[in-house]
Amino acid sequence: MDGIVYNIQRMSTKDGPGLRTTIFLKGCPLHCPWCSNPESQSFKPQLMVFANLCTGCGECEKVCPQGAVTKRDGVYNRDRTLCTDCGACVEVCPAKAREMSGKRMSVEDILRISDSDSLFYSNSGGGVTIGGGEPTAAGDFLLDLLAACNRRGYHTCIDTCGVCEPERFREVMRRAELFLFDCKHMDPEEHKRLTGRDNAIILKNLHTLFESGREVRVRVPLMPGVNDTEKNIADMAMFLHKHGRHEIDVLPCHTFGYSKYDALNLPRPHMGSYQPGELQTALARFAKHDLMVTIIV
């Protein structure tokens, strides 16, 4: 069995305790308009074209089997209606202006990388974090990967948006030690408008996770004027307090992923970063409702 991995970040310090190997699995059931990793949403490998790196050599045009390469002002891009994301052009691009996002890897392929980092886990209290996309959408591949990490004694962490059938989520819970759980919006209709899905199954899985006694850190990707309102933060605090929780991680909106939208020929999100003072105003709302904030950047 294999899965589609779009990135592996080694020596990560923000995806759980210690030094970690973070595996990013491709595919997500949500389509958040602020997503900083748009290449994570599709369940298939995708070609990314970074036009600013193109030197105009034309090697990509020579090998494209679909005739999908287009040239404009000396820069080679592609016709999305013809491109099949085969990746032939990636192999010949000397400037690395073309990149495939998504590679099929087996559990053994991933373990070869994590095994080489295992000494750092031992010395730092780290381990393996699996994110996405949405890692639970990988089904049995995720369960097999977690089981393999468990056998090696690696600390395991899941970075999830919580969209997963409850029975499957309970299976994941039994295999992972820490969960980084996104809580995007408390209003079900607004959550559906923003992401394409309501939050019923998300809150159900979060409730189950709290009841299980597993370690969990709730994270909110904070968007100006979207989910940083008084009401949403109050509703979030009420839900967390009901479960005896008084801490939350905040990931402020940023624009770091805009170049990847361009590389995928996707429109950029209409979300801006916080202006000076705006973030502090939003954070004061969390404090007002007795939530202790850790900012993750």
BELZI-V312527 format. One record per residue. N is the residue number from 1. SS is DSSP state (H for helix, E for strand, L for the rest). PSI is psi in radians with two decimals (999 if undefined). Layout:
n ss psi
N SS PSI
N SS PSI
This chain:
n ss psi
1 L 2.47
2 E 2.92
3 E 2.98
4 E 2.03
5 E 2.27
6 E -0.19
7 E 2.59
8 E 2.08
9 E 2.06
10 E 2.68
11 E 0.62
12 E 2.47
13 L 0.06
14 L 0.13
15 L 0.68
16 L 3.13
17 L 2.63
18 L -2.87
19 L 2.34
20 E 2.72
21 E 2.02
22 E 2.12
23 E 2.11
24 E 1.94
25 E 2.50
26 L 2.46
27 L 2.27
28 L 2.39
29 L -0.22
30 L 2.75
31 L 1.29
32 L 2.29
33 L -0.21
34 L 0.08
35 L 2.21
36 L -0.05
37 L 1.25
38 H -0.41
39 H -0.20
40 H -0.23
41 L -0.74
42 L 2.55
43 L 0.07
44 L 2.68
45 L 2.50
46 E 2.53
47 E 2.32
48 E 2.29
49 E 1.98
50 L 1.57
51 H -0.51
52 H -0.30
53 H -0.18
54 L 2.30
55 L -0.03
56 L 0.45
57 L -0.47
58 L 0.11
59 H -0.61
60 H -0.68
61 H -0.60
62 H -0.56
63 H -0.14
64 L 2.06
65 L -0.27
66 L -0.05
67 L 0.59
68 L -0.13
69 E 2.29
70 E 2.62
71 E 2.31
72 E 2.19
73 L 0.69
74 L 0.06
75 E 2.34
76 E 2.18
77 E -2.41
78 E 2.76
79 L 1.95
80 L -0.43
81 L -0.33
82 L -0.51
83 L 2.33
84 L 0.16
85 L 0.65
86 L -0.47
87 L 0.10
88 H -0.64
89 H -0.47
90 H -0.67
91 H -0.43
92 H -0.02
93 L 1.93
94 L -0.36
95 L -0.04
96 L 0.58
97 L -0.21
98 E 2.33
99 E 2.41
100 E 2.21
101 E 1.89
102 L 2.06
103 E 2.31
104 E 2.22
105 E 2.55
106 E 2.93
107 H -0.71
108 H -0.66
109 H -0.77
110 H -0.70
111 H -0.54
112 H -0.60
113 H -0.84
114 H -0.62
115 H -0.64
116 H -0.29
117 L -0.01
118 H -0.53
119 H -0.64
120 H -0.57
121 H -0.80
122 H -0.70
123 H -0.35
124 H -0.11
125 L 0.52
126 L -2.73
127 E -2.62
128 E 2.26
129 E 2.38
130 E 2.09
131 E -2.74
132 L -2.54
133 L -2.77
134 L 1.90
135 H -0.56
136 H -0.34
137 H -0.21
138 H -0.08
139 L -2.29
140 H -0.46
141 H -0.75
142 H -0.77
143 H -0.72
144 H -0.70
145 H -0.74
146 H -0.74
147 H -0.70
148 H -0.69
149 H -0.68
150 H -0.75
151 H -0.53
152 H -0.10
153 L 0.30
154 L 2.40
155 E 2.30
156 E 2.45
157 E 2.46
158 E 2.21
159 E 1.91
160 E 2.67
161 L -0.07
162 L 0.02
163 L 1.69
164 L 2.47
165 L 2.32
166 H -0.71
167 H -0.75
168 H -0.67
169 H -0.66
170 H -0.60
171 H -0.73
172 H -0.72
173 H -0.65
174 H -0.30
175 H -0.27
176 L 2.58
177 L -0.46
178 E 2.47
179 E 2.26
180 E 1.90
181 E 2.04
182 E 2.33
183 L 1.77
184 L -0.77
185 L 2.50
186 L -0.44
187 L 2.12
188 H -0.69
189 H -0.71
190 H -0.66
191 H -0.73
192 H -0.70
193 H -0.67
194 H -0.72
195 H -0.22
196 L -0.15
197 L 2.55
198 L 3.12
199 L 0.25
200 H -0.88
201 H -0.51
202 H -0.88
203 H -0.57
204 H -0.78
205 H -0.62
206 H -0.71
207 H -0.81
208 H -0.69
209 H -0.77
210 H -0.77
211 H -0.44
212 H -0.38
213 L -0.01
214 L 2.64
215 E 2.30
216 E 2.40
217 E 2.13
218 E 2.32
219 E 2.46
220 E 2.04
221 E 1.94
222 E 2.16
223 L 2.26
224 L 2.14
225 L 0.06
226 L -1.04
227 L 0.26
228 L 0.34
229 L 2.80
230 H -0.81
231 H -0.80
232 H -0.73
233 H -0.65
234 H -0.75
235 H -0.67
236 H -0.76
237 H -0.72
238 H -0.77
239 H -0.79
240 H -0.74
241 H -0.62
242 H -0.46
243 L 0.26
244 L 0.43
245 L 2.40
246 L 0.26
247 E 2.61
248 E 2.49
249 E 2.34
250 E 2.23
251 E 1.70
252 E 2.53
253 L 2.47
254 L 3.06
255 L 0.39
256 L -0.46
257 L 0.11
258 H -0.64
259 H -0.48
260 H -0.54
261 H -0.76
262 H -0.73
263 H -0.43
264 L 0.04
265 L 0.69
266 L 2.59
267 L 2.47
268 L 2.60
269 L 2.62
270 L 0.92
271 L 2.32
272 L 2.86
273 L 2.83
274 L 2.39
275 L 2.79
276 L 2.27
277 L -0.54
278 H -0.75
279 H -0.71
280 H -0.64
281 H -0.75
282 H -0.73
283 H -0.54
284 H -0.50
285 H -0.66
286 H -0.78
287 H -0.66
288 H -0.57
289 L 0.46
290 L 0.77
291 L 2.20
292 E 2.19
293 E 2.36
294 E 2.16
295 E 2.23
296 L 2.09
297 L 999
